């Protein structure tokens, strides 16, 4: 079962539906005992970095999320991915969860913002399990992007600047685009992320 | 680099897909959820539903369609028509729509754009503009093109952007239903004046019209209805034609 973090961030039905299509049960929750039952934790997110982080802090979820991220495959999607980083600069500087080194800043590009639409993935050679998805298009909607060292970037996309699309730090994964809105490719990638975050976790556990 | 989007539009009346020529003489086509799912599978980059129901029951049916679509369609979809208040926006977004399109209600009360963008984010708010050529330029028209508001379409597009619209869905009422191609001068004029994505609509009768609007203007997406519904052409054929002409599209 996959636990989707409930912190009042709008519609998560489509993320839950995408998990269901892959054969996973989901539960929307903010309760520790329910998270404990889950194989994976998904941190969804819409709106601004600051507003999302404020909701997490207001609900006293920060420590719980950090604790879970130390023990379980932990996946952030869209703004949820951005929250994995140390700091965000949307509507002022806000401290993030700090699970992956880096910051979240406004996209600097000559192209239109928001970055809306289908853009192609460039998969890093360091992450061979994703190679098959190289060049595939996925659906993005955002104006801010992660800035993080290359070693954490699984795949990026080109929009007048390089934008991290999938990031990973061990069992912590982040997806900037909307896998639940990216047809078949999105589902395959979601599945890959579930597997690679799990694998990283099992590896750490066995050490 | 980002792909140009091909968007089939489904006009829905009381739960059934219909499409009119110049917005009159409606003809029934079929089940909206099944059609949207089929388009999504065959490579549509996005789906737009335009609710043209006039009745309360018709609108309630639309909400149900949106809910079902969210379960069966894995590309983004927009709902327009009958979106008149913040409450309407909330209803459709909560039912699972990714974006809502506002048209005449925003002309009457432009604050609707501002408030919608503040509350739900610009990425959810599409401003639909129906434009018609007059001696002094393009005017915004409403009521299916019958009413001239006297508002300059370019100025209105700029205002929509300034108020927080995330995209503009631009329909040429001169070209709509005529199938002789998109209104290139109008599309060009609007695209050059705003810094948000514009979706061209009205006039598509063949895949060549879609490649043409992408080659001749910097529009982000092309919307079409009848060429897909009548099975005259498939999404695949349109995308093939784009690729042959060097237009960057998403391969499904």
Interface residues (C-beta under 8 A of the other chain):
Chain A: X10 X11 X13 X14 X17 X18 X21 X46 X47 X111 X112 X113 X114 X115 X116 X117 X118 X119 X120 X137 X139 X140 X141 X142 X158 X159 X178 X180 X181 X182 X183 X184 X186 X187
Chain B: X1 X2 X3 X5 X40 X41 X45 X70 X71 X74 X75 X76 X93 X94 X96 X98 X121 X122 X123 X166 X167 X195 X196 X197 X220 X221 X250 X251 X252
